[in-house]
Amino acid sequence: MKLYIGNLPFKVNEADVSGWFQQHGVTVDSVTIMRDRFSNEPRGFGFAEIHDDNEGHRAIETCHGQQMNGRALVINEARPMPKGGPPRGDRGDRPPRRERGNY
């Protein structure tokens, strides 16, 4: 089971998050903290893999809302990424971009 971990403190690393889960009685197989592709700074969320779905559901019940470095973490089951990659955002009501030379 893949878990989403939100509201992470920006100064923690994967080992800190694994240790935090361990303190709450949950063993995770791996932790990945998402980082900005340009600055490599943490983005405040990540994912944890747990091999057993029952253990994953127990982790959600046990850990959701618990504090880590003064921040209440959001823990829930990760949603699958949509086909074609992550959403690019809505362009809203901006008019379409004109083609070059078509003024």
N, C-alpha and C positions, 0 to 999 in steps of 0.2 A: 504494500500500500504506500502511496506517495502522499505525504502531508505538506500542506502549505503552512509556513511559519511567517506571520506578519508582525509588524511593529517591533522588529528587532532593534536593539541598540546598535548604533553605527560603529562602535568600537569593539564588537565581538567578532570572533572568528569561528570556523567550523568546529574546532576542538572545544571552544567554550560552550557552544550550543549542544554538542554531544554530551558534555559533562553535565549541563543543566538538565537534560532529559534523564540522564543517569541518576541525578539527585532526586528526581521525581519517580524513580522506579521503572523507567522506560528505557529499553535498549534499542537504539537505532542502528541500522546498518551503515548509513552514510548521511552526511549533511552537506548541502551546497548552499552557500550564500550568494545571492545574485549581486553582481557588480556592474558599475557603469562601464561601458565598453571603451570610453576614452580616458577617463581619469582613474579607472580601476577602484574607485571608492565604493564601499557597500551601499546598496540601495534600500536597506531596511527590511528586506524580506528574503526568504529562501525556502528550501525544500528539504525534507527528511524522508528517507526510505526506510520502511519497516517491512520485514519479510512476511509477517503474520498479520492478516487483516484484523483478527480479534485484538491483537496487541495494538494495532493502529487505532482502532476505535476506543480502546481503553486510554491510549495516549491523548486522544482528543478530549475525552471526558475528564481526565486527570489534569491536563496541562493548560487547556484553553483558559485564558484570563489570569493565569499565574504571572507573577512579577519576575522580570529579569533585569537587573540593574535599574530598577525604578520604572520599568515599562511593562504594561500588561500585554502579554503576547496573545496573538490571534492564531489559533491552531485549528485547522480543519482539513478535510480531505481535498487534495489538489484536484482541480478540474483539468481535463485534457486540453492541450493547446489546440485551437481551431486549425483546420487544414489550411495550408498556405502560410503558416507562421503566426506570430502575434499580431493583434489588430494594429493598424497604422493610425487610427484616429479618424474621426469624422471631419471632413473638410467644411462642414457647416453650410452656410449659404454663400460661400465665396463663388464668384463666377468661374467658369472653366478657364484654364490657362489658354491663352491664344497661341496658335502655332507660329513659329518663327516666320517672319516675312509676311504675315497675314494681318497687316495693320489697317 
